[in-house]
Amino acid sequence: RLTDKYLTKPPFRFLHDIVMEVIRLTTFAQGLYTPEECDAGSLKDKPAKVEFLNKIIACVSAVLGTPVDVSANKIVAGLEPEKTNAFLQSLHVVCTTMADKSPEAVLL
């Protein structure tokens, strides 16, 4: 459930769930993650979480053709939630209007 709590400081698990649901329900970013990365419980340390987020940030940036102004390190630290929310909006745009371009971005 989307609440102010999740938007003011989105926890990693919340973001992981969003990304996994987008992949499951759309054709966007299919094949981007390993089976282990698809399990949020296996991403316990900060470097693993940052790598997970860097992959989707890079994929979204590649499809948009412009870098997304967000830092995976800051997302994991709970900083700059406004940039995290802007990234989620960019994810929405690419998965609803440009999903056909993601296969190339997944290979980058």
N, CA, C and O atoms as a GROMACS GRO file, in nm:
protein
  432
    1ARG      N    1   0.084  -0.118   0.000
    1ARG     CA    2   0.000   0.000   0.000
    1ARG      C    3   0.088   0.124   0.000
    1ARG      O    4   0.182   0.134   0.079
    2LEU      N    5   0.059   0.218  -0.088
    2LEU     CA    6   0.137   0.339  -0.102
    2LEU      C    7   0.094   0.440   0.003
    2LEU      O    8  -0.019   0.488   0.003
    3THR      N    9   0.186   0.472   0.093
    3THR     CA   10   0.158   0.569   0.198
    3THR      C   11   0.266   0.676   0.199
    3THR      O   12   0.370   0.662   0.135
    4ASP      N   13   0.240   0.784   0.272
    4ASP     CA   14   0.340   0.891   0.285
    4ASP      C   15   0.471   0.838   0.340
    4ASP      O   16   0.578   0.883   0.300
    5LYS      N   17   0.463   0.742   0.431
    5LYS     CA   18   0.582   0.682   0.490
    5LYS      C   19   0.674   0.626   0.382
    5LYS      O   20   0.796   0.646   0.387
    6TYR      N   21   0.618   0.557   0.285
    6TYR     CA   22   0.699   0.496   0.180
    6TYR      C   23   0.751   0.599   0.080
    6TYR      O   24   0.854   0.577   0.018
    7LEU      N   25   0.683   0.710   0.066
    7LEU     CA   26   0.727   0.813  -0.028
    7LEU      C   27   0.828   0.909   0.033
    7LEU      O   28   0.909   0.967  -0.040
    8THR      N   29   0.825   0.927   0.164
    8THR     CA   30   0.920   1.019   0.227
    8THR      C   31   1.055   0.954   0.253
    8THR      O   32   1.156   1.023   0.257
    9LYS      N   33   1.058   0.824   0.271
    9LYS     CA   34   1.184   0.751   0.287
    9LYS      C   35   1.160   0.607   0.242
    9LYS      O   36   1.144   0.518   0.325
   10PRO      N   37   1.158   0.586   0.110
   10PRO     CA   38   1.123   0.452   0.060
   10PRO      C   39   1.224   0.346   0.103
   10PRO      O   40   1.342   0.358   0.071
   11PRO      N   41   1.180   0.244   0.174
   11PRO     CA   42   1.272   0.137   0.212
   11PRO      C   43   1.310   0.053   0.090
   11PRO      O   44   1.235   0.045  -0.007
   12PHE      N   45   1.428  -0.008   0.096
   12PHE     CA   46   1.475  -0.087  -0.017
   12PHE      C   47   1.375  -0.194  -0.055
   12PHE      O   48   1.350  -0.214  -0.174
   13ARG      N   49   1.317  -0.262   0.040
   13ARG     CA   50   1.223  -0.371   0.010
   13ARG      C   51   1.104  -0.320  -0.072
   13ARG      O   52   1.058  -0.388  -0.164
   14PHE      N   53   1.055  -0.203  -0.038
   14PHE     CA   54   0.945  -0.141  -0.112
   14PHE      C   55   0.987  -0.117  -0.258
   14PHE      O   56   0.911  -0.149  -0.350
   15LEU      N   57   1.107  -0.062  -0.278
   15LEU     CA   58   1.155  -0.036  -0.414
   15LEU      C   59   1.180  -0.165  -0.489
   15LEU      O   60   1.150  -0.174  -0.608
   16HIS      N   61   1.234  -0.265  -0.422
   16HIS     CA   62   1.256  -0.396  -0.484
   16HIS      C   63   1.123  -0.453  -0.531
   16HIS      O   64   1.112  -0.502  -0.644
   17ASP      N   65   1.023  -0.446  -0.446
   17ASP     CA   66   0.891  -0.499  -0.482
   17ASP      C   67   0.832  -0.426  -0.604
   17ASP      O   68   0.772  -0.489  -0.691
   18ILE      N   69   0.851  -0.296  -0.610
   18ILE     CA   70   0.801  -0.219  -0.724
   18ILE      C   71   0.870  -0.264  -0.852
   18ILE      O   72   0.804  -0.291  -0.952
   19VAL      N   73   1.002  -0.273  -0.849
   19VAL     CA   74   1.077  -0.313  -0.968
   19VAL      C   75   1.038  -0.453  -1.012
   19VAL      O   76   1.017  -0.477  -1.131
   20MET      N   77   1.027  -0.545  -0.919
   20MET     CA   78   0.991  -0.683  -0.954
   20MET      C   79   0.849  -0.691  -1.011
   20MET      O   80   0.823  -0.769  -1.102
   21GLU      N   81   0.759  -0.611  -0.959
   21GLU     CA   82   0.621  -0.610  -1.010
   21GLU      C   83   0.616  -0.551  -1.149
   21GLU      O   84   0.543  -0.600  -1.235
   22VAL      N   85   0.693  -0.446  -1.173
   22VAL     CA   86   0.699  -0.386  -1.307
   22VAL      C   87   0.749  -0.490  -1.407
   22VAL      O   88   0.693  -0.506  -1.515
   23ILE      N   89   0.855  -0.561  -1.370
   23ILE     CA   90   0.910  -0.663  -1.460
   23ILE      C   91   0.808  -0.774  -1.483
   23ILE      O   92   0.793  -0.823  -1.595
   24ARG      N   93   0.739  -0.814  -1.377
   24ARG     CA   94   0.641  -0.922  -1.388
   24ARG      C   95   0.522  -0.884  -1.474
   24ARG      O   96   0.472  -0.965  -1.552
   25LEU      N   97   0.475  -0.761  -1.460
   25LEU     CA   98   0.351  -0.720  -1.527
   25LEU      C   99   0.370  -0.657  -1.665
   25LEU      O  100   0.274  -0.642  -1.741
   26THR      N  101   0.493  -0.619  -1.696
   26THR     CA  102   0.519  -0.557  -1.827
   26THR      C  103   0.631  -0.635  -1.895
   26THR      O  104   0.683  -0.733  -1.841
   27THR      N  105   0.666  -0.592  -2.012
   27THR     CA  106   0.780  -0.653  -2.080
   27THR      C  107   0.908  -0.576  -2.050
   27THR      O  108   1.014  -0.609  -2.105
   28PHE      N  109   0.900  -0.476  -1.967
   28PHE     CA  110   1.016  -0.392  -1.940
   28PHE      C  111   1.119  -0.464  -1.852
   28PHE      O  112   1.085  -0.525  -1.751
   29ALA      N  113   1.245  -0.456  -1.893
   29ALA     CA  114   1.362  -0.504  -1.817
   29ALA      C  115   1.362  -0.655  -1.793
   29ALA      O  116   1.421  -0.702  -1.696
   30GLN      N  117   1.296  -0.730  -1.880
   30GLN     CA  118   1.299  -0.876  -1.868
   30GLN      C  119   1.443  -0.923  -1.880
   30GLN      O  120   1.513  -0.883  -1.974
   31GLY      N  121   1.488  -1.008  -1.788
   31GLY     CA  122   1.623  -1.063  -1.792
   31GLY      C  123   1.730  -0.975  -1.730
   31GLY      O  124   1.848  -1.009  -1.736
   32LEU      N  125   1.691  -0.864  -1.670
   32LEU     CA  126   1.789  -0.774  -1.610
   32LEU      C  127   1.854  -0.834  -1.486
   32LEU      O  128   1.972  -0.810  -1.460
   33TYR      N  129   1.778  -0.911  -1.411
   33TYR     CA  130   1.826  -0.962  -1.282
   33TYR      C  131   1.842  -1.113  -1.282
   33TYR      O  132   1.773  -1.186  -1.354
   34THR      N  133   1.936  -1.159  -1.199
   34THR     CA  134   1.954  -1.302  -1.176
   34THR      C  135   1.842  -1.350  -1.084
   34THR      O  136   1.777  -1.268  -1.018
   35PRO      N  137   1.818  -1.480  -1.078
   35PRO     CA  138   1.716  -1.530  -0.985
   35PRO      C  139   1.744  -1.489  -0.840
   35PRO      O  140   1.651  -1.462  -0.764
   36GLU      N  141   1.870  -1.485  -0.802
   36GLU     CA  142   1.904  -1.444  -0.665
   36GLU      C  143   1.866  -1.298  -0.640
   36GLU      O  144   1.817  -1.265  -0.532
   37GLU      N  145   1.888  -1.212  -0.740
   37GLU     CA  146   1.854  -1.072  -0.724
   37GLU      C  147   1.704  -1.049  -0.720
   37GLU      O  148   1.657  -0.949  -0.665
   38CYS      N  149   1.629  -1.141  -0.776
   38CYS     CA  150   1.482  -1.129  -0.773
   38CYS      C  151   1.426  -1.157  -0.635
   38CYS      O  152   1.310  -1.125  -0.608
   39ASP      N  153   1.504  -1.216  -0.549
   39ASP     CA  154   1.464  -1.245  -0.411
   39ASP      C  155   1.521  -1.137  -0.320
   39ASP      O  156   1.641  -1.135  -0.294
   40ALA      N  157   1.436  -1.049  -0.271
   40ALA     CA  158   1.482  -0.938  -0.186
   40ALA      C  159   1.555  -0.989  -0.062
   40ALA      O  160   1.645  -0.922  -0.012
   41GLY      N  161   1.518  -1.106  -0.013
   41GLY     CA  162   1.582  -1.161   0.106
   41GLY      C  163   1.727  -1.196   0.084
   41GLY      O  164   1.804  -1.205   0.181
   42SER      N  165   1.767  -1.217  -0.040
   42SER     CA  166   1.907  -1.251  -0.066
   42SER      C  167   1.995  -1.127  -0.079
   42SER      O  168   2.118  -1.138  -0.083
   43LEU      N  169   1.934  -1.010  -0.085
   43LEU     CA  170   2.009  -0.885  -0.096
   43LEU      C  171   2.019  -0.821   0.042
   43LEU      O  172   1.945  -0.729   0.075
   44LYS      N  173   2.111  -0.871   0.121
   44LYS     CA  174   2.119  -0.830   0.260
   44LYS      C  175   2.213  -0.713   0.286
   44LYS      O  176   2.188  -0.630   0.374
   45ASP      N  177   2.322  -0.705   0.210
   45ASP     CA  178   2.418  -0.599   0.239
   45ASP      C  179   2.401  -0.480   0.144
   45ASP      O  180   2.337  -0.489   0.039
   46LYS      N  181   2.461  -0.369   0.184
   46LYS     CA  182   2.445  -0.246   0.108
   46LYS      C  183   2.498  -0.259  -0.036
   46LYS      O  184   2.431  -0.213  -0.128
   47PRO      N  185   2.616  -0.319  -0.059
   47PRO     CA  186   2.664  -0.329  -0.198
   47PRO      C  187   2.567  -0.406  -0.289
   47PRO      O  188   2.551  -0.370  -0.406
   48ALA      N  189   2.504  -0.510  -0.238
   48ALA     CA  190   2.410  -0.587  -0.320
   48ALA      C  191   2.286  -0.503  -0.353
   48ALA      O  192   2.235  -0.508  -0.465
   49LYS      N  193   2.239  -0.427  -0.257
   49LYS     CA  194   2.123  -0.341  -0.280
   49LYS      C  195   2.156  -0.229  -0.379
   49LYS      O  196   2.076  -0.196  -0.467
   50VAL      N  197   2.275  -0.171  -0.364
   50VAL     CA  198   2.318  -0.065  -0.455
   50VAL      C  199   2.330  -0.120  -0.597
   50VAL      O  200   2.287  -0.056  -0.693
   51GLU      N  201   2.389  -0.239  -0.612
   51GLU     CA  202   2.403  -0.301  -0.745
   51GLU      C  203   2.266  -0.327  -0.807
   51GLU      O  204   2.246  -0.301  -0.926
   52PHE      N  205   2.171  -0.377  -0.728
   52PHE     CA  206   2.035  -0.400  -0.777
   52PHE      C  207   1.977  -0.270  -0.832
   52PHE      O  208   1.923  -0.268  -0.943
   53LEU      N  209   1.986  -0.164  -0.754
   53LEU     CA  210   1.930  -0.036  -0.796
   53LEU      C  211   2.006   0.024  -0.915
   53LEU      O  212   1.945   0.082  -1.004
   54ASN      N  213   2.138   0.010  -0.915
   54ASN     CA  214   2.216   0.062  -1.028
   54ASN      C  215   2.175  -0.002  -1.159
   54ASN      O  216   2.174   0.064  -1.263
   55LYS      N  217   2.141  -0.130  -1.157
   55LYS     CA  218   2.099  -0.198  -1.280
   55LYS      C  219   1.971  -0.136  -1.337
   55LYS      O  220   1.964  -0.108  -1.456
   56ILE      N  221   1.871  -0.115  -1.253
   56ILE     CA  222   1.745  -0.061  -1.304
   56ILE      C  223   1.760   0.087  -1.340
   56ILE      O  224   1.698   0.134  -1.434
   57ILE      N  225   1.842   0.160  -1.264
   57ILE     CA  226   1.867   0.301  -1.297
   57ILE      C  227   1.934   0.310  -1.435
   57ILE      O  228   1.896   0.392  -1.517
   58ALA      N  229   2.034   0.226  -1.459
   58ALA     CA  230   2.104   0.226  -1.587
   58ALA      C  231   2.009   0.186  -1.700
   58ALA      O  232   2.016   0.244  -1.809
   59CYS      N  233   1.923   0.090  -1.676
   59CYS     CA  234   1.828   0.045  -1.778
   59CYS      C  235   1.730   0.158  -1.812
   59CYS      O  236   1.705   0.185  -1.930
   60VAL      N  237   1.675   0.222  -1.711
   60VAL     CA  238   1.581   0.332  -1.734
   60VAL      C  239   1.652   0.446  -1.807
   60VAL      O  240   1.597   0.504  -1.901
   61SER      N  241   1.774   0.478  -1.765
   61SER     CA  242   1.850   0.586  -1.829
   61SER      C  243   1.877   0.554  -1.976
   61SER      O  244   1.864   0.641  -2.062
   62ALA      N  245   1.914   0.429  -2.004
   62ALA     CA  246   1.942   0.389  -2.142
   62ALA      C  247   1.818   0.401  -2.230
   62ALA      O  248   1.826   0.447  -2.343
   63VAL      N  249   1.704   0.359  -2.177
   63VAL     CA  250   1.580   0.367  -2.255
   63VAL      C  251   1.538   0.512  -2.277
   63VAL      O  252   1.491   0.548  -2.384
   64LEU      N  253   1.554   0.593  -2.174
   64LEU     CA  254   1.518   0.736  -2.188
   64LEU      C  255   1.616   0.811  -2.277
   64LEU      O  256   1.582   0.912  -2.337
   65GLY      N  257   1.738   0.760  -2.284
   65GLY     CA  258   1.841   0.828  -2.362
   65GLY      C  259   1.904   0.943  -2.288
   65GLY      O  260   1.971   1.027  -2.348
   66THR      N  261   1.884   0.947  -2.158
   66THR     CA  262   1.940   1.052  -2.074
   66THR      C  263   1.958   0.996  -1.933
   66THR      O  264   1.876   0.917  -1.887
   67PRO      N  265   2.063   1.037  -1.863
   67PRO     CA  266   2.083   0.986  -1.727
   67PRO      C  267   1.971   1.029  -1.633
   67PRO      O  268   1.922   1.142  -1.640
   68VAL      N  269   1.931   0.939  -1.546
   68VAL     CA  270   1.833   0.971  -1.442
   68VAL      C  271   1.911   1.026  -1.324
   68VAL      O  272   2.007   0.964  -1.278
   69ASP      N  273   1.869   1.141  -1.274
   69ASP     CA  274   1.941   1.209  -1.167
   69ASP      C  275   1.905   1.148  -1.031
   69ASP      O  276   1.824   1.201  -0.957
   70VAL      N  277   1.969   1.033  -1.002
   70VAL     CA  278   1.945   0.965  -0.876
   70VAL      C  279   2.068   0.881  -0.844
   70VAL      O  280   2.135   0.831  -0.935
   71SER      N  281   2.097   0.865  -0.716
   71SER     CA  282   2.212   0.785  -0.674
   71SER      C  283   2.162   0.664  -0.596
   71SER      O  284   2.088   0.677  -0.499
   72ALA      N  285   2.205   0.545  -0.639
   72ALA     CA  286   2.165   0.423  -0.569
   72ALA      C  287   2.215   0.424  -0.425
   72ALA      O  288   2.146   0.378  -0.334
   73ASN      N  289   2.334   0.477  -0.403
   73ASN     CA  290   2.386   0.485  -0.266
   73ASN      C  291   2.297   0.570  -0.177
   73ASN      O  292   2.271   0.536  -0.062
   74LYS      N  293   2.249   0.681  -0.231
   74LYS     CA  294   2.163   0.769  -0.152
   74LYS      C  295   2.025   0.709  -0.133
   74LYS      O  296   1.962   0.729  -0.029
   75ILE      N  297   1.977   0.635  -0.231
   75ILE     CA  298   1.848   0.567  -0.215
   75ILE      C  299   1.857   0.467  -0.100
   75ILE      O  300   1.770   0.465  -0.013
   76VAL      N  301   1.961   0.386  -0.100
   76VAL     CA  302   1.977   0.284   0.005
   76VAL      C  303   1.993   0.350   0.142
   76VAL      O  304   1.949   0.295   0.243
   77ALA      N  305   2.056   0.466   0.145
   77ALA     CA  306   2.074   0.539   0.272
   77ALA      C  307   1.947   0.614   0.313
   77ALA      O  308   1.943   0.670   0.422
   78GLY      N  309   1.846   0.616   0.228
   78GLY     CA  310   1.722   0.685   0.261
   78GLY      C  311   1.728   0.835   0.239
   78GLY      O  312   1.649   0.910   0.295
   79LEU      N  313   1.824   0.878   0.158
   79LEU     CA  314   1.842   1.021   0.132
   79LEU      C  315   1.780   1.059  -0.002
   79LEU      O  316   1.758   0.974  -0.088
   80GLU      N  317   1.752   1.186  -0.018
   80GLU     CA  318   1.696   1.243  -0.142
   80GLU      C  319   1.572   1.169  -0.193
   80GLU      O  320   1.569   1.124  -0.307
   81PRO      N  321   1.470   1.156  -0.107
   81PRO     CA  322   1.349   1.085  -0.151
   81PRO      C  323   1.281   1.149  -0.270
   81PRO      O  324   1.214   1.080  -0.347
   82GLU      N  325   1.297   1.281  -0.288
   82GLU     CA  326   1.236   1.345  -0.403
   82GLU      C  327   1.298   1.294  -0.533
   82GLU      O  328   1.228   1.281  -0.633
   83LYS      N  329   1.428   1.266  -0.532
   83LYS     CA  330   1.494   1.210  -0.651
   83LYS      C  331   1.453   1.064  -0.671
   83LYS      O  332   1.438   1.017  -0.784
   84THR      N  333   1.435   0.993  -0.560
   84THR     CA  334   1.387   0.856  -0.570
   84THR      C  335   1.248   0.853  -0.632
   84THR      O  336   1.220   0.770  -0.719
   85ASN      N  337   1.162   0.943  -0.589
   85ASN     CA  338   1.027   0.949  -0.645
   85ASN      C  339   1.029   0.991  -0.792
   85ASN      O  340   0.949   0.941  -0.871
   86ALA      N  341   1.119   1.081  -0.828
   86ALA     CA  342   1.133   1.119  -0.970
   86ALA      C  343   1.180   0.998  -1.052
   86ALA      O  344   1.135   0.979  -1.165
   87PHE      N  345   1.270   0.918  -0.995
   87PHE     CA  346   1.314   0.796  -1.063
   87PHE      C  347   1.196   0.701  -1.083
   87PHE      O  348   1.180   0.643  -1.191
   88LEU      N  349   1.112   0.684  -0.981
   88LEU     CA  350   0.996   0.596  -0.994
   88LEU      C  351   0.902   0.646  -1.103
   88LEU      O  352   0.842   0.566  -1.174
   89GLN      N  353   0.889   0.776  -1.116
   89GLN     CA  354   0.807   0.831  -1.223
   89GLN      C  355   0.869   0.801  -1.359
   89GLN      O  356   0.798   0.771  -1.455
   90SER      N  357   1.002   0.809  -1.368
   90SER     CA  358   1.071   0.774  -1.493
   90SER      C  359   1.052   0.627  -1.525
   90SER      O  360   1.033   0.590  -1.640
   91LEU      N  361   1.058   0.543  -1.423
   91LEU     CA  362   1.034   0.400  -1.442
   91LEU      C  363   0.893   0.378  -1.499
   91LEU      O  364   0.874   0.297  -1.589
   92HIS      N  365   0.797   0.450  -1.446
   92HIS     CA  366   0.660   0.440  -1.496
   92HIS      C  367   0.653   0.479  -1.645
   92HIS      O  368   0.590   0.410  -1.725
   93VAL      N  369   0.718   0.588  -1.680
   93VAL     CA  370   0.715   0.635  -1.818
   93VAL      C  371   0.772   0.529  -1.911
   93VAL      O  372   0.710   0.495  -2.012
   94VAL      N  373   0.891   0.476  -1.878
   94VAL     CA  374   0.953   0.381  -1.970
   94VAL      C  375   0.879   0.249  -1.976
   94VAL      O  376   0.871   0.187  -2.083
   95CYS      N  377   0.824   0.204  -1.865
   95CYS     CA  378   0.756   0.074  -1.869
   95CYS      C  379   0.618   0.082  -1.933
   95CYS      O  380   0.564  -0.020  -1.975
   96THR      N  381   0.561   0.202  -1.942
   96THR     CA  382   0.429   0.214  -2.003
   96THR      C  383   0.434   0.266  -2.146
   96THR      O  384   0.338   0.248  -2.222
   97THR      N  385   0.544   0.331  -2.185
   97THR     CA  386   0.548   0.388  -2.319
   97THR      C  387   0.669   0.346  -2.403
   97THR      O  388   0.670   0.367  -2.524
   98MET      N  389   0.771   0.287  -2.340
   98MET     CA  390   0.893   0.253  -2.413
   98MET      C  391   0.944   0.112  -2.382
   98MET      O  392   1.061   0.083  -2.404
   99ALA      N  393   0.858   0.027  -2.332
   99ALA     CA  394   0.901  -0.107  -2.290
   99ALA      C  395   0.968  -0.185  -2.401
   99ALA      O  396   1.054  -0.268  -2.375
  100ASP      N  397   0.930  -0.158  -2.525
  100ASP     CA  398   0.989  -0.231  -2.638
  100ASP      C  399   1.137  -0.199  -2.657
  100ASP      O  400   1.206  -0.272  -2.728
  101LYS      N  401   1.186  -0.092  -2.595
  101LYS     CA  402   1.327  -0.054  -2.608
  101LYS      C  403   1.414  -0.116  -2.498
  101LYS      O  404   1.537  -0.104  -2.502
  102SER      N  405   1.353  -0.181  -2.401
  102SER     CA  406   1.432  -0.231  -2.289
  102SER      C  407   1.521  -0.350  -2.320
  102SER      O  408   1.624  -0.365  -2.254
  103PRO      N  409   1.488  -0.437  -2.417
  103PRO     CA  410   1.581  -0.550  -2.441
  103PRO      C  411   1.725  -0.506  -2.470
  103PRO      O  412   1.820  -0.568  -2.423
  104GLU      N  413   1.740  -0.399  -2.547
  104GLU     CA  414   1.874  -0.348  -2.575
  104GLU      C  415   1.938  -0.292  -2.449
  104GLU      O  416   2.058  -0.309  -2.427
  105ALA      N  417   1.859  -0.225  -2.366
  105ALA     CA  418   1.912  -0.165  -2.243
  105ALA      C  419   1.954  -0.271  -2.142
  105ALA      O  420   2.048  -0.250  -2.066
  106VAL      N  421   1.885  -0.382  -2.141
  106VAL     CA  422   1.919  -0.492  -2.049
  106VAL      C  423   2.057  -0.548  -2.083
  106VAL      O  424   2.128  -0.593  -1.994
  107LEU      N  425   2.094  -0.545  -2.209
  107LEU     CA  426   2.221  -0.601  -2.253
  107LEU      C  427   2.340  -0.510  -2.224
  107LEU      O  428   2.454  -0.555  -2.233
  108LEU      N  429   2.315  -0.385  -2.190
  108LEU     CA  430   2.425  -0.291  -2.164
  108LEU      C  431   2.500  -0.323  -2.037
  108LEU      O  432   2.595  -0.253  -2.002
   0.00000   0.00000   0.00000
